[in-house]
Amino acid sequence: MKRIFILTGAGISAESGVPTFRDAGGLWEGHDVMEVASPEGFRRSPGLVHRFYNQRRADIQLRIPNAAHQAIAELQARYPEQVTLVTQNVDDLHERGGSPSVIHMHGELLRVRCSYCSYRCGWSDALSAETICPACRRSSGMRPDIVWFGEMPFFVEVIEEKLQQADAFVAIGTSGLVYPAAGLVSIAKSLGIRTIELNLQKTEASHLFDEVIPGPASQTVPRWCRSCGIATEETP
């Protein structure tokens, strides 16, 4: 089997009921997303940012993986050396769906880090400015381990290396408009890698792909995974 590089976005988790930053016109309690998803916003209103992520953190723990997450997990389990999974999502539905290896380029909602000492750890409860870092014992520095606007995505070098080794680039549930992830399909094309898009409907980036498969991820992804040689039960 050839090497496959899979990039997933918000569309794969939408059928699990996961809300996005841009619901309700990109606002949250009347605030622009830049106020709750940027270093500047955190410095101005840490309480607001913590309330936003506390709500998201509690919500994600109520969601369950769907057939698309499970199908990719089975594909990875069968071909662990050939399938690379990179996600723009900060939820843990890939992991709970069974994926043995997930590269979170935008961070993880259920992890936090200290702005002072860079200590990182898993975190499922509420966070506040009063939360004390388990490592340096300072307060007011703990923040979600999320890549905010203006910050560099995680694992960029690893992602580029994995893409260069791939024979196929598959984008699932992503608009293809947010950089740097948006540039991955262009890199793949320049390397002669076959490109496939699976999305609910065509996107502004669809013309960049060799093959476009529209439809709900819970239906299209299991079918596509079966075409890679894995038997996955199809969702009606």
Secondary structure per residue as TSV (DSSP state, phi and psi in degrees):
chain	resnum	aa	ss	phi	psi
A	1	M	-	360.0	141.5
A	2	K	-	-74.8	166.6
A	3	R	-	-82.8	131.7
A	4	I	E	-119.3	132.1
A	5	F	E	-108.9	116.4
A	6	I	E	-108.6	129.1
A	7	L	E	-116.4	122.9
A	8	T	E	-113.8	150.8
A	9	G	-	-131.2	-166.1
A	10	A	H	-56.0	-29.6
A	11	G	H	-62.7	-27.3
A	12	I	H	-75.3	-25.8
A	13	S	H	-97.0	-8.8
A	14	A	H	-59.2	-37.6
A	15	E	T	-73.8	-9.5
A	16	S	T	-92.4	2.0
A	17	G	T	83.4	19.0
A	18	V	-	-79.8	119.7
A	19	P	-	-74.1	159.7
A	20	T	-	-114.9	168.0
A	21	F	T	-55.1	-35.6
A	22	R	T	-96.3	15.5
A	23	D	H	-61.8	153.2
A	24	A	H	56.2	42.3
A	25	G	H	73.5	24.0
A	26	G	H	80.9	18.5
A	27	L	E	-116.5	155.8
A	28	W	E	-141.4	114.3
A	29	E	T	53.0	38.3
A	30	G	T	80.5	5.1
A	31	H	E	-106.7	140.9
A	32	D	E	-66.3	150.6
A	33	V	H	-60.9	-25.4
A	34	M	H	-65.2	-22.3
A	35	E	H	-78.1	-23.1
A	36	V	H	-115.0	1.2
A	37	A	S	-141.0	43.2
A	38	S	S	-149.1	152.8
A	39	P	H	-58.9	-36.6
A	40	E	H	-66.0	-41.2
A	41	G	H	-63.7	-38.5
A	42	F	H	-65.8	-38.9
A	43	R	H	-67.8	-37.0
A	44	R	H	-73.5	-46.4
A	45	S	-	-139.1	73.0
A	46	P	H	-59.3	-34.9
A	47	G	H	-63.7	-41.3
A	48	L	H	-62.9	-45.7
A	49	V	H	-64.0	-42.3
A	50	H	H	-63.6	-40.4
A	51	R	H	-62.3	-40.8
A	52	F	H	-61.6	-49.0
A	53	Y	H	-75.7	-30.1
A	54	N	H	-62.2	-40.1
A	55	Q	H	-66.1	-44.4
A	56	R	H	-65.5	-39.6
A	57	R	H	-64.4	-41.2
A	58	A	H	-68.2	-39.2
A	59	D	H	-65.9	-42.9
A	60	I	H	-64.8	-27.8
A	61	Q	T	-73.3	-9.8
A	62	L	T	-94.3	-11.8
A	63	R	-	-87.8	156.0
A	64	I	-	-126.0	149.4
A	65	P	-	-60.9	149.9
A	66	N	-	-107.3	-175.7
A	67	A	H	-61.2	-28.7
A	68	A	H	-68.5	-45.4
A	69	H	H	-58.9	-44.3
A	70	Q	H	-67.5	-37.2
A	71	A	H	-66.1	-42.5
A	72	I	H	-64.5	-39.6
A	73	A	H	-60.6	-42.2
A	74	E	H	-66.3	-38.4
A	75	L	H	-63.4	-42.9
A	76	Q	H	-64.3	-41.6
A	77	A	H	-63.4	-35.5
A	78	R	H	-79.5	-33.7
A	79	Y	S	-127.7	64.9
A	80	P	T	-61.2	-29.2
A	81	E	T	-88.9	-15.0
A	82	Q	T	-103.5	-15.1
A	83	V	E	-114.3	120.7
A	84	T	E	-106.6	128.7
A	85	L	E	-114.5	117.6
A	86	V	E	-117.6	134.2
A	87	T	E	-126.5	143.6
A	88	Q	S	-85.3	-11.5
A	89	N	-	-79.1	149.1
A	90	V	-	-101.6	1.1
A	91	D	S	-80.6	172.4
A	92	D	S	-111.0	25.5
A	93	L	H	-69.5	-30.3
A	94	H	H	-62.8	-46.0
A	95	E	H	-64.1	-45.7
A	96	R	H	-70.7	-20.0
A	97	G	T	-79.3	-8.8
A	98	G	T	113.3	0.0
A	99	S	-	-64.7	126.9
A	100	P	S	-78.9	-19.2
A	101	S	-	-149.0	122.2
A	102	V	-	-134.7	127.5
A	103	I	E	-97.2	111.6
A	104	H	E	-93.5	96.8
A	105	M	T	-72.9	-20.2
A	106	H	T	-109.9	12.9
A	107	G	E	91.7	-173.8
A	108	E	E	-134.9	132.4
A	109	L	E	-64.9	-31.1
A	110	L	E	-96.5	29.4
A	111	R	E	-135.7	151.7
A	112	V	E	-131.5	162.3
A	113	R	E	-143.5	158.0
A	114	C	E	-93.6	128.4
A	115	S	T	-68.4	-20.1
A	116	Y	T	-87.9	-52.4
A	117	C	T	-112.0	-0.1
A	118	S	-	67.7	13.5
A	119	Y	-	-61.4	137.8
A	120	R	E	-124.5	147.5
A	121	C	E	-162.9	163.3
A	122	G	E	-68.8	149.0
A	123	W	-	-156.1	119.9
A	124	S	-	-113.3	-7.4
A	125	D	S	-97.9	-176.6
A	126	A	-	-70.6	153.2
A	127	L	-	-125.5	148.0
A	128	S	-	-147.8	173.1
A	129	A	T	-64.2	-21.1
A	130	E	T	-85.9	-9.4
A	131	T	-	-62.4	131.3
A	132	I	B	-93.4	133.8
A	133	C	-	-65.6	127.6
A	134	P	T	-62.3	-19.9
A	135	A	T	-95.3	-58.0
A	136	C	T	-95.2	-7.4
A	137	R	-	66.0	21.4
A	138	R	-	-98.3	151.1
A	139	S	B	-103.2	169.4
A	140	S	S	72.5	3.3
A	141	G	-	-108.3	-11.2
A	142	M	E	-74.3	134.7
A	143	R	E	-144.1	160.9
A	144	P	E	-59.1	142.7
A	145	D	E	-84.5	62.9
A	146	I	E	-120.8	144.7
A	147	V	-	-82.6	113.9
A	148	W	-	-90.4	167.6
A	149	F	T	-56.3	131.7
A	150	G	T	93.0	-6.5
A	151	E	S	-103.7	155.5
A	152	M	-	-78.9	129.7
A	153	P	-	-58.2	157.4
A	154	F	T	-81.1	154.2
A	155	F	T	58.8	31.4
A	156	V	H	-58.4	-45.6
A	157	E	H	-65.6	-40.2
A	158	V	H	-63.9	-43.0
A	159	I	H	-62.5	-45.2
A	160	E	H	-63.8	-39.5
A	161	E	H	-64.8	-44.2
A	162	K	H	-64.3	-38.3
A	163	L	H	-66.2	-40.5
A	164	Q	H	-64.2	-23.7
A	165	Q	T	-89.4	-6.1
A	166	A	-	-83.2	156.0
A	167	D	S	-103.5	-19.7
A	168	A	E	-144.0	138.5
A	169	F	E	-113.5	121.7
A	170	V	E	-122.1	117.5
A	171	A	E	-102.9	125.2
A	172	I	E	-123.7	119.4
A	173	G	S	67.0	29.1
A	174	T	-	-125.7	142.5
A	175	S	-	-71.2	-21.9
A	176	G	S	73.4	17.7
A	177	L	-	-111.2	-13.8
A	178	V	S	-97.5	120.8
A	179	Y	T	-85.7	151.5
A	180	P	T	-86.2	-7.9
A	181	A	G	-58.9	-32.4
A	182	A	G	-62.2	-26.5
A	183	G	G	-81.1	-9.8
A	184	L	H	-65.2	-38.0
A	185	V	H	-66.4	-36.1
A	186	S	H	-66.5	-39.7
A	187	I	H	-63.0	-44.1
A	188	A	H	-60.3	-43.7
A	189	K	H	-61.9	-41.7
A	190	S	H	-65.8	-24.7
A	191	L	T	-91.2	-1.6
A	192	G	T	78.5	19.9
A	193	I	-	-84.3	136.1
A	194	R	E	-65.3	135.4
A	195	T	E	-118.5	133.7
A	196	I	E	-132.4	134.5
A	197	E	E	-116.7	127.9
A	198	L	E	-118.0	116.7
A	199	N	E	-150.6	162.9
A	200	L	S	-57.9	-39.1
A	201	Q	S	-150.6	170.7
A	202	K	-	-61.7	149.6
A	203	T	-	-117.2	177.2
A	204	E	T	-67.4	-16.5
A	205	A	T	-99.0	0.0
A	206	S	G	-58.1	-32.0
A	207	H	G	-67.1	-13.6
A	208	L	G	-83.1	-12.7
A	209	F	-	-97.5	147.4
A	210	D	S	-72.7	-31.6
A	211	E	E	-140.1	134.9
A	212	V	E	-122.2	125.4
A	213	I	E	-119.7	99.8
A	214	P	E	-83.8	154.8
A	215	G	S	134.7	169.3
A	216	P	-	-60.9	137.1
A	217	A	H	-59.1	-35.2
A	218	S	H	-64.8	-16.2
A	219	Q	H	-105.1	-45.4
A	220	T	H	-73.5	-37.0
A	221	V	H	-68.0	-47.1
A	222	P	H	-58.2	-38.3
A	223	R	H	-64.9	-43.2
A	224	W	H	-65.0	-40.7
A	225	C	H	-61.9	-37.4
A	226	R	H	-64.6	-32.3
A	227	S	H	-69.2	-16.0
A	228	C	T	-90.0	2.9
A	229	G	T	101.8	16.7
A	230	I	-	-115.0	137.4
A	231	A	-	-88.6	114.9
A	232	T	-	-130.5	134.9
A	233	E	-	-68.9	127.6
A	234	E	-	-82.5	139.8
A	235	T	-	-79.1	131.0
A	236	P	-	-59.3	360.0
